[in-house]
Amino acid sequence: MGRTKVLLATFATTVLVSGCHVFEMACPAIAQASGVSVTVAASYAPAVKALHLKACQDGVCREGDLELVPGSISVDQGCEPYIPEPGIPKSGVAEPGIPGQGVPGQGAPKTGVPGQSAPEPAVPEPYVPEPGVPVPPVPDPGGPGPDRVCSATASPDGTKRGMLMLDTLTESPMDITATGTSIDGSPLPVRTLRFTPRGDYPFGEACGRFVSASVVLDEAGLRHDR
């Protein structure tokens, strides 16, 4: 189960200096929303109607009712088939000629003479690129390529997700307390957890370090979503 992160991203530029060369690398200019994300497991979600969370870190506590929304996963729907442009060879073999126009490089087709058999159709010659003229790459029919349209869709996974916003989030130990109401109106068992939020470099060290705090709630209680 993946961790939920709330990141508000635009784009910035990080300058890397190596020897006598200066390289520019695009980094997401992140304004990370500090908070604790909660995922209610699919097996437990039908029993949970409302959830209240309290989080304490570095002597500061914050609590509130969570707005639970249906969770989902991204499903890859693939890419459109590759259709080569006119004049682009397939696998190094010249395209067959268009009826009435002959085969590329061999001129117009010859017409038959009355009383004689029709000439045999010309056989396409192997494609040989001219010196100094690069051959355009032919994309894999099943993979992405230039001007290919690829898509994905969100599919419900049966979970419920919410987030408690914090003023700050550090890598210090954090204490979590979860309470709530079940679907029949009875109180949910009180669950507690002590864990340490995790810091990482999702975009590389040049783009900064980010701290995430994600937990999962199921029938057994709370656990850290690593």
Backbone as JSON, one array per atom type, in Angstrom:
{
  "sequence": "MGRTKVLLATFATTVLVSGCHVFEMACPAIAQASGVSVTVAASYAPAVKALHLKACQDGVCREGDLELVPGSISVDQGCEPYIPEPGIPKSGVAEPGIPGQGVPGQGAPKTGVPGQSAPEPAVPEPYVPEPGVPVPPVPDPGGPGPDRVCSATASPDGTKRGMLMLDTLTESPMDITATGTSIDGSPLPVRTLRFTPRGDYPFGEACGRFVSASVVLDEAGLRHDR",
  "N": [[0.86, -1.19, 0.0], [0.7, 2.04, -0.98], [2.28, 5.08, 0.2], [0.53, 8.0, 1.18], [0.96, 11.18, -0.04], [0.89, 14.69, 0.16], [1.57, 17.05, -2.05], [2.28, 20.2, -3.29], [3.02, 21.27, -6.34], [5.16, 23.16, -8.52], [7.47, 24.33, -10.92], [11.0, 24.55, -10.68], [14.48, 25.47, -10.93], [17.48, 23.76, -10.47], [20.89, 24.37, -10.12], [23.68, 22.61, -11.08], [27.1, 22.16, -10.54], [29.86, 20.92, -12.17], [33.14, 20.29, -12.45], [34.32, 22.24, -15.03], [31.92, 22.73, -16.1], [28.52, 23.76, -16.2], [25.47, 22.53, -15.19], [21.97, 22.46, -15.61], [19.17, 21.4, -13.8], [15.85, 20.43, -13.74], [13.69, 20.82, -11.01], [10.91, 19.89, -9.01], [9.28, 22.59, -7.53], [8.6, 22.42, -4.45], [5.98, 22.87, -2.18], [5.53, 21.49, 0.54], [2.77, 20.01, 2.08], [2.41, 19.81, 5.39], [1.5, 17.1, 7.32], [-0.44, 14.32, 8.66], [-1.2, 11.44, 7.05], [-3.9, 9.18, 6.72], [-4.86, 5.9, 6.05], [-7.62, 3.91, 5.78], [-7.91, 0.53, 5.9], [-9.08, -1.63, 3.25], [-10.47, -3.86, 4.14], [-11.49, -3.0, 6.53], [-12.72, -0.61, 6.12], [-15.58, -0.58, 5.44], [-16.75, -0.67, 7.96], [-16.23, 1.7, 9.19], [-17.45, 4.83, 9.94], [-16.93, 7.49, 10.75], [-13.96, 9.33, 11.63], [-11.6, 10.38, 14.04], [-8.63, 12.08, 14.73], [-5.64, 12.43, 16.64], [-2.53, 13.97, 16.9], [0.71, 14.14, 18.2], [3.78, 15.8, 18.46], [7.08, 16.71, 19.22], [6.25, 18.03, 21.56], [3.99, 19.41, 20.8], [0.55, 19.29, 20.07], [-2.04, 18.31, 17.81], [-5.38, 17.99, 16.74], [-8.34, 16.6, 15.16], [-11.42, 16.1, 13.27], [-11.45, 13.82, 10.59], [-11.82, 14.22, 7.08], [-13.06, 11.79, 5.29], [-12.38, 10.14, 2.28], [-13.09, 8.15, -0.65], [-10.59, 5.75, -1.44], [-8.21, 5.14, -4.11], [-6.52, 3.53, -6.88], [-4.05, 3.89, -9.47], [-4.57, 2.88, -12.76], [-2.94, 1.61, -15.49], [-3.69, 2.28, -18.82], [-2.4, 1.88, -21.15], [-0.97, 2.68, -24.44], [-1.78, 4.35, -27.55], [-1.76, 2.54, -30.69], [1.26, 2.46, -32.64], [1.58, 4.41, -35.51], [3.32, 4.75, -38.34], [4.66, 7.67, -39.97], [4.11, 8.77, -43.37], [6.66, 7.71, -45.56], [8.47, 7.04, -43.61], [10.52, 4.38, -42.9], [9.74, 0.96, -42.07], [11.33, -1.1, -39.89], [13.67, -0.95, -41.41], [13.01, -1.58, -44.08], [11.9, -0.67, -47.26], [8.84, 1.06, -47.86], [6.03, -0.46, -49.51], [4.99, 0.44, -52.84], [2.48, 2.9, -53.71], [-0.57, 2.06, -55.27], [-0.51, 2.68, -58.72], [1.45, 4.55, -58.55], [3.89, 3.44, -58.42], [6.94, 1.99, -57.05], [8.83, 3.41, -54.4], [11.76, 5.06, -55.46], [12.01, 3.62, -57.79], [10.7, 4.66, -59.93], [7.84, 5.31, -62.12], [5.28, 2.81, -62.64], [5.55, 0.38, -65.29], [3.6, 0.2, -68.2], [1.67, -2.36, -69.78], [2.18, -3.85, -73.03], [0.01, -4.16, -75.79], [-0.94, -7.43, -76.53], [1.19, -8.57, -75.31], [2.41, -10.12, -72.32], [1.68, -8.88, -69.02], [4.04, -6.87, -67.22], [6.15, -8.2, -64.6], [5.49, -7.52, -61.15], [7.38, -5.06, -59.41], [9.95, -5.81, -57.04], [10.28, -4.74, -53.76], [13.21, -3.01, -52.8], [15.78, -3.48, -50.31], [15.89, -1.07, -47.68], [18.25, 1.44, -47.8], [19.96, 3.78, -46.09], [20.91, 7.12, -47.05], [24.26, 8.38, -47.11], [25.13, 10.18, -44.22], [22.53, 10.91, -43.65], [20.32, 10.69, -41.1], [18.47, 7.9, -39.85], [15.15, 7.9, -38.91], [14.1, 6.85, -35.67], [12.16, 3.92, -35.03], [9.42, 3.61, -33.05], [8.65, 1.27, -30.41], [5.87, -0.8, -30.97], [4.32, -1.41, -28.74], [4.95, 0.37, -26.75], [5.64, 3.68, -25.31], [6.01, 6.6, -27.4], [6.98, 9.16, -29.82], [4.44, 11.6, -30.13], [2.55, 9.8, -29.26], [-0.44, 8.76, -27.66], [-0.99, 8.21, -24.38], [-2.61, 6.77, -21.54], [-4.2, 6.71, -18.27], [-6.26, 5.51, -15.62], [-8.25, 6.13, -12.67], [-8.96, 3.74, -10.27], [-11.26, 2.56, -7.91], [-10.15, 1.3, -4.76], [-11.3, 0.32, -2.5], [-10.54, 1.35, -0.06], [-10.51, 3.93, 2.53], [-9.54, 7.32, 2.85], [-7.82, 9.94, 4.58], [-6.63, 13.09, 5.99], [-4.77, 14.7, 8.53], [-3.95, 17.94, 9.08], [-0.9, 19.6, 9.92], [1.07, 22.11, 11.68], [3.85, 21.98, 11.49], [6.15, 19.42, 10.42], [8.37, 17.0, 11.44], [11.26, 14.79, 11.73], [11.08, 13.7, 14.21], [9.97, 11.47, 16.88], [6.5, 10.54, 16.85], [3.27, 10.62, 18.34], [0.24, 8.99, 17.89], [-3.29, 9.04, 18.13], [-6.26, 7.42, 17.48], [-9.72, 7.71, 17.16], [-13.25, 7.11, 16.78], [-16.38, 6.6, 14.96], [-18.45, 3.82, 14.36], [-20.19, 2.24, 11.59], [-22.68, 1.56, 12.53], [-23.15, 3.37, 14.48], [-21.96, 2.97, 16.95], [-19.09, 3.46, 19.16], [-15.77, 3.36, 17.83], [-12.97, 1.17, 18.58], [-10.4, 2.58, 20.63], [-7.37, 3.51, 19.26], [-3.83, 3.55, 19.36], [-0.55, 4.76, 18.47], [2.97, 4.92, 18.26], [5.43, 6.3, 16.34], [8.08, 7.04, 14.0], [8.29, 9.63, 11.73], [9.27, 9.53, 8.28], [12.1, 10.58, 6.42], [13.08, 11.46, 3.1], [14.52, 11.51, -0.26], [12.79, 12.06, -2.74], [13.05, 13.23, -5.27], [15.7, 13.3, -5.78], [18.85, 14.24, -4.25], [19.61, 16.82, -4.87], [17.28, 18.2, -5.04], [16.18, 18.5, -2.57], [15.04, 17.43, 0.75], [12.31, 15.49, 1.92], [9.72, 14.99, 4.28], [7.55, 12.47, 5.41], [4.49, 11.32, 6.87], [2.66, 8.64, 7.38], [-0.03, 6.5, 8.11], [-1.76, 3.37, 8.69], [-4.99, 2.14, 9.29], [-6.6, -0.64, 10.56], [-8.49, -3.66, 11.37], [-6.86, -4.64, 13.39], [-5.61, -2.44, 14.49], [-3.52, 0.54, 14.55], [-0.84, 1.11, 12.25], [2.46, 1.89, 11.05], [2.77, 3.18, 7.83], [5.09, 2.33, 5.8]],
  "CA": [[0.0, 0.0, 0.0], [1.58, 3.2, -1.1], [2.08, 6.16, 1.15], [-0.17, 9.18, 0.65], [1.71, 12.43, 0.15], [0.25, 15.87, -0.41], [2.63, 17.93, -2.52], [1.82, 21.23, -4.21], [4.23, 21.4, -7.14], [5.35, 23.89, -9.75], [8.78, 23.93, -11.36], [12.11, 25.45, -10.43], [15.7, 24.96, -11.55], [18.64, 23.6, -9.61], [22.12, 24.45, -10.9], [24.72, 21.69, -10.63], [28.4, 22.53, -11.08], [30.76, 19.78, -12.25], [34.34, 20.71, -13.16], [34.17, 23.54, -15.68], [30.63, 22.76, -16.77], [27.36, 24.06, -15.36], [24.29, 21.82, -15.68], [20.72, 22.85, -14.98], [18.26, 20.27, -13.66], [14.53, 20.88, -13.28], [13.19, 20.22, -9.78], [9.61, 20.4, -8.57], [9.35, 23.56, -6.43], [7.61, 21.8, -3.59], [5.49, 23.41, -0.92], [4.97, 20.27, 1.12], [1.72, 20.19, 3.09], [2.75, 19.01, 6.55], [0.32, 16.45, 7.87], [-0.44, 12.88, 8.85], [-2.2, 10.81, 6.2], [-4.45, 7.94, 7.28], [-5.57, 5.02, 5.13], [-8.42, 2.86, 6.41], [-7.78, -0.64, 5.04], [-10.31, -2.02, 2.55], [-11.2, -4.84, 4.94], [-12.05, -2.33, 7.71], [-13.4, 0.62, 5.7], [-17.04, -0.61, 5.53], [-17.2, -0.54, 9.35], [-15.86, 3.03, 9.71], [-18.3, 5.93, 9.47], [-16.23, 8.76, 11.02], [-12.66, 9.12, 12.27], [-10.99, 11.53, 14.71], [-7.21, 11.78, 14.92], [-4.82, 13.34, 17.43], [-1.12, 13.74, 16.65], [1.59, 14.93, 19.06], [5.19, 15.72, 18.08], [7.9, 17.8, 19.77], [5.5, 18.75, 22.58], [2.84, 20.12, 20.22], [-0.51, 18.36, 19.65], [-3.08, 18.81, 16.92], [-6.39, 16.96, 16.54], [-9.49, 17.02, 14.38], [-12.17, 15.09, 12.53], [-10.93, 13.66, 9.24], [-12.73, 14.09, 5.95], [-12.71, 10.54, 4.64], [-12.76, 10.04, 0.87], [-12.75, 6.82, -1.19], [-9.25, 5.6, -1.98], [-8.14, 4.6, -5.47], [-5.21, 3.24, -7.44], [-3.94, 4.27, -10.87], [-4.52, 1.72, -13.66], [-2.38, 1.96, -16.79], [-4.51, 1.85, -19.95], [-1.55, 1.7, -22.32], [-0.81, 3.74, -25.43], [-2.35, 4.09, -28.87], [-0.81, 1.86, -31.58], [2.15, 3.33, -33.41], [1.31, 4.5, -36.95], [4.44, 5.53, -38.89], [4.34, 8.7, -40.94], [4.5, 8.4, -44.73], [8.07, 7.9, -45.88], [9.33, 6.5, -42.56], [10.58, 2.94, -43.14], [9.49, 0.03, -40.97], [12.35, -2.11, -39.69], [14.72, -0.9, -42.42], [12.55, -2.04, -45.38], [11.15, 0.39, -47.92], [7.4, 0.87, -47.93], [5.58, -0.8, -50.86], [4.47, 1.58, -53.57], [1.05, 3.14, -53.76], [-1.05, 1.68, -56.6], [-0.52, 3.74, -59.72], [2.56, 5.47, -58.35], [5.14, 2.72, -58.44], [7.67, 1.75, -55.82], [9.78, 4.5, -54.2], [13.11, 4.85, -55.96], [12.04, 2.83, -59.02], [9.95, 5.34, -60.97], [6.45, 4.93, -62.32], [5.15, 1.45, -63.15], [5.49, 0.25, -66.73], [2.33, -0.32, -68.69], [1.84, -3.47, -70.69], [2.02, -3.64, -74.47], [-1.03, -5.06, -76.29], [-0.46, -8.69, -77.08], [2.26, -9.1, -74.47], [2.02, -10.31, -70.91], [1.97, -7.74, -68.14], [5.34, -7.01, -66.53], [6.1, -8.66, -63.22], [5.58, -6.41, -60.19], [8.72, -4.81, -58.87], [10.18, -6.26, -55.67], [10.9, -3.64, -52.99], [14.6, -3.18, -52.44], [16.05, -3.13, -48.9], [16.11, 0.36, -47.46], [19.64, 1.81, -47.49], [19.99, 5.24, -45.86], [21.96, 7.87, -47.7], [25.32, 8.79, -46.16], [24.92, 11.43, -43.49], [21.11, 11.14, -43.38], [19.93, 9.8, -40.0], [17.21, 7.16, -40.0], [14.32, 8.14, -37.73], [13.83, 5.64, -34.9], [10.8, 3.38, -35.09], [9.04, 3.27, -31.68], [8.07, -0.03, -30.11], [4.41, -0.69, -31.07], [3.63, -1.54, -27.47], [5.45, 1.31, -25.76], [5.45, 5.09, -25.62], [6.84, 7.15, -28.46], [6.59, 10.52, -30.17], [3.05, 11.83, -30.52], [1.68, 8.7, -28.83], [-1.37, 9.13, -26.6], [-1.05, 7.2, -23.32], [-3.61, 7.17, -20.55], [-4.39, 5.91, -17.06], [-7.52, 5.86, -14.96], [-8.29, 5.83, -11.24], [-9.89, 2.65, -9.96], [-11.46, 2.45, -6.45], [-9.52, 0.13, -4.16], [-12.04, -0.09, -1.32], [-10.05, 2.0, 1.16], [-10.92, 5.31, 2.8], [-8.33, 8.08, 3.16], [-7.99, 11.26, 5.15], [-5.37, 13.71, 6.44], [-4.77, 15.71, 9.59], [-2.92, 18.93, 8.77], [-0.06, 20.06, 11.04], [1.84, 23.33, 11.4], [5.18, 21.52, 11.06], [6.37, 17.97, 10.47], [9.8, 16.71, 11.53], [11.58, 13.37, 11.86], [11.02, 13.32, 15.62], [8.9, 10.51, 17.16], [5.15, 11.09, 16.87], [2.25, 9.79, 18.98], [-1.05, 9.09, 17.2], [-4.47, 8.43, 18.76], [-7.4, 7.41, 16.56], [-11.03, 7.33, 17.69], [-14.24, 7.34, 15.74], [-17.71, 6.02, 15.05], [-18.68, 2.75, 13.39], [-21.32, 2.47, 10.7], [-23.93, 1.39, 13.28], [-23.23, 4.43, 15.48], [-21.19, 2.66, 18.15], [-17.72, 3.98, 19.07], [-14.69, 2.47, 17.41], [-11.93, 1.0, 19.6], [-9.35, 3.6, 20.64], [-6.11, 2.96, 18.77], [-2.68, 4.45, 19.54], [0.68, 4.34, 17.79], [4.14, 5.79, 18.32], [6.3, 5.99, 15.22], [8.95, 8.14, 13.56], [8.12, 9.98, 10.32], [10.42, 9.17, 7.45], [12.6, 11.56, 5.46], [13.61, 10.84, 1.88], [14.81, 12.41, -1.38], [12.05, 11.47, -3.87], [13.44, 13.84, -6.54], [17.15, 13.41, -5.77], [19.37, 15.09, -3.18], [19.69, 18.21, -5.32], [15.95, 18.82, -4.97], [15.73, 18.66, -1.19], [14.57, 16.3, 1.55], [10.91, 15.59, 2.28], [9.32, 14.13, 5.41], [6.18, 12.0, 5.27], [3.93, 10.61, 8.01], [1.49, 7.91, 6.88], [-0.41, 5.36, 8.94], [-2.86, 2.54, 8.21], [-5.9, 1.68, 10.34], [-7.39, -1.82, 10.21], [-9.12, -4.3, 12.52], [-5.87, -4.88, 14.45], [-5.15, -1.18, 15.06], [-2.74, 1.44, 13.7], [0.54, 0.74, 11.94], [3.17, 2.84, 10.2], [2.8, 2.83, 6.41], [6.46, 2.65, 5.41]],
  "C": [[0.89, 1.23, 0.0], [1.27, 4.27, -0.1], [1.39, 7.31, 0.45], [0.65, 10.41, 0.97], [0.94, 13.56, -0.5], [1.36, 16.84, -0.77], [2.03, 18.92, -3.51], [3.02, 21.62, -5.04], [4.09, 22.36, -8.3], [6.72, 23.47, -10.24], [9.81, 25.0, -11.06], [13.33, 24.84, -11.11], [16.81, 24.91, -10.53], [19.88, 23.6, -10.49], [23.16, 23.53, -10.28], [26.02, 22.06, -11.32], [29.3, 21.31, -11.04], [31.96, 20.19, -13.09], [34.15, 22.11, -13.71], [32.82, 23.69, -16.34], [29.53, 23.04, -15.76], [26.15, 23.38, -15.98], [23.07, 22.32, -14.91], [19.78, 21.65, -14.96], [16.95, 20.78, -13.09], [14.13, 20.11, -12.05], [11.78, 20.74, -9.51], [9.81, 21.38, -7.42], [8.24, 23.2, -5.46], [7.27, 22.67, -2.39], [4.78, 22.25, -0.24], [3.94, 20.61, 2.2], [2.02, 19.26, 4.25], [1.49, 18.4, 7.14], [0.53, 14.96, 8.04], [-1.55, 12.3, 7.99], [-2.61, 9.46, 6.8], [-5.17, 7.18, 6.17], [-6.3, 3.96, 5.93], [-8.43, 1.67, 5.45], [-9.13, -1.05, 4.45], [-11.14, -3.0, 3.37], [-11.93, -4.21, 6.12], [-12.91, -1.12, 7.33], [-14.92, 0.55, 5.8], [-17.58, -0.41, 6.94], [-16.98, 0.86, 9.91], [-16.75, 4.1, 9.08], [-17.59, 7.28, 9.62], [-14.96, 8.46, 11.8], [-12.13, 10.44, 12.82], [-9.55, 11.17, 15.03], [-6.54, 12.86, 15.76], [-3.36, 12.97, 17.22], [-0.29, 14.69, 17.5], [3.04, 14.69, 18.65], [5.92, 16.94, 18.62], [7.12, 18.66, 20.76], [4.29, 19.51, 22.08], [1.83, 19.09, 19.71], [-1.51, 19.07, 18.74], [-4.09, 17.67, 16.73], [-7.56, 17.51, 15.74], [-10.19, 15.84, 13.73], [-11.64, 15.03, 11.1], [-12.05, 13.61, 8.21], [-12.31, 12.86, 5.16], [-13.25, 10.52, 3.21], [-12.39, 8.64, 0.37], [-11.34, 6.81, -1.76], [-9.28, 4.98, -3.37], [-6.69, 4.31, -5.83], [-5.22, 3.64, -8.91], [-3.76, 3.01, -11.72], [-4.05, 2.18, -15.03], [-3.27, 1.41, -17.9], [-3.71, 1.76, -21.25], [-1.54, 2.9, -23.25], [-1.48, 3.35, -26.74], [-1.31, 3.38, -29.74], [0.03, 2.86, -32.37], [1.8, 3.26, -34.9], [2.41, 5.35, -37.56], [3.95, 6.56, -39.9], [4.76, 8.24, -42.33], [5.97, 8.69, -44.98], [9.0, 7.39, -44.82], [9.35, 4.99, -42.71], [10.25, 2.15, -41.89], [10.6, -1.01, -40.96], [13.37, -2.13, -40.83], [14.32, -1.39, -43.79], [11.69, -0.97, -46.0], [9.67, 0.04, -47.96], [7.02, 0.46, -49.35], [4.95, 0.41, -51.52], [2.97, 1.69, -53.5], [0.56, 2.77, -55.16], [-1.1, 2.87, -57.54], [0.64, 4.69, -59.59], [3.91, 4.76, -58.32], [5.75, 2.56, -57.07], [8.68, 2.86, -55.64], [11.17, 4.15, -54.7], [13.18, 4.09, -57.26], [11.2, 3.45, -60.14], [8.54, 4.82, -61.09], [6.37, 3.52, -62.89], [5.03, 1.45, -64.68], [4.14, -0.33, -67.13], [2.58, -1.43, -69.7], [1.62, -3.07, -72.14], [0.97, -4.62, -74.97], [-0.43, -6.3, -76.92], [0.67, -9.29, -76.28], [1.77, -9.22, -73.04], [2.42, -9.09, -70.1], [3.3, -7.94, -67.45], [5.15, -7.46, -65.1], [6.21, -7.46, -62.27], [6.98, -6.28, -59.61], [8.8, -5.26, -57.42], [10.84, -5.12, -54.9], [12.34, -3.96, -52.61], [14.79, -2.84, -50.96], [16.37, -1.65, -48.77], [17.56, 0.6, -47.05], [19.69, 3.31, -47.3], [21.13, 5.9, -46.59], [23.01, 8.28, -46.68], [25.0, 10.13, -45.53], [23.48, 11.74, -43.18], [20.66, 10.18, -42.28], [18.58, 9.14, -40.28], [16.37, 7.4, -38.76], [14.02, 6.84, -36.99], [12.37, 5.22, -35.03], [10.4, 2.95, -33.68], [8.49, 1.86, -31.58], [6.55, 0.07, -30.19], [3.7, -0.76, -29.74], [4.04, -0.54, -26.42], [5.22, 2.74, -26.15], [6.38, 5.55, -26.73], [6.37, 8.54, -28.8], [5.14, 10.58, -30.63], [2.13, 10.67, -30.17], [0.79, 9.21, -27.69], [-1.46, 7.98, -25.61], [-2.0, 7.69, -22.24], [-3.62, 6.22, -19.37], [-5.7, 6.37, -16.43], [-7.44, 5.47, -13.5], [-9.35, 4.77, -11.0], [-10.04, 2.55, -8.44], [-10.83, 1.17, -5.91], [-10.18, -0.31, -2.86], [-11.6, 0.54, -0.03], [-10.76, 3.34, 1.36], [-9.67, 6.06, 3.25], [-8.67, 9.46, 3.69], [-6.65, 11.8, 5.61], [-5.63, 14.73, 7.53], [-3.63, 16.67, 9.31], [-2.22, 19.39, 10.04], [0.63, 21.37, 10.65], [3.23, 22.98, 10.88], [5.24, 20.01, 11.17], [7.86, 17.72, 10.42], [10.0, 15.2, 11.6], [11.68, 12.93, 13.32], [9.9, 12.29, 15.82], [7.55, 11.21, 17.29], [4.2, 10.1, 17.53], [0.9, 10.07, 18.33], [-2.13, 8.4, 18.03], [-5.64, 8.56, 17.8], [-8.65, 6.93, 17.28], [-12.04, 7.57, 16.57], [-15.55, 6.64, 16.01], [-17.87, 4.96, 13.98], [-19.94, 3.04, 12.59], [-22.66, 2.31, 11.41], [-24.08, 2.41, 14.41], [-22.47, 4.16, 16.75], [-19.77, 3.18, 18.01], [-16.73, 2.93, 18.6], [-13.7, 2.29, 18.56], [-10.88, 2.12, 19.49], [-8.02, 2.95, 20.24], [-5.0, 4.0, 18.93], [-1.46, 3.88, 18.82], [1.75, 5.39, 18.01], [5.09, 5.37, 17.2], [7.13, 7.22, 14.87], [8.72, 8.42, 12.09], [9.42, 9.77, 9.54], [10.79, 10.3, 6.5], [13.23, 10.87, 4.27], [13.87, 11.92, 0.83], [14.09, 11.87, -2.63], [12.46, 12.03, -5.23], [14.96, 14.0, -6.65], [17.61, 14.41, -4.72], [19.42, 16.55, -3.59], [18.36, 18.94, -5.17], [15.39, 18.87, -3.56], [15.15, 17.4, -0.57], [13.12, 16.54, 1.97], [10.58, 14.57, 3.37], [7.86, 13.75, 5.23], [5.77, 11.23, 6.52], [2.64, 9.96, 7.55], [1.24, 6.7, 7.77], [-1.59, 4.64, 8.3], [-3.67, 2.07, 9.41], [-6.67, 0.47, 9.82], [-7.96, -2.44, 11.48], [-8.16, -4.48, 13.69], [-5.38, -3.6, 15.1], [-4.42, -0.33, 14.05], [-1.36, 0.86, 13.43], [1.13, 1.77, 11.0], [3.17, 2.34, 8.76], [4.14, 3.25, 5.86], [6.58, 2.79, 3.9]]
}
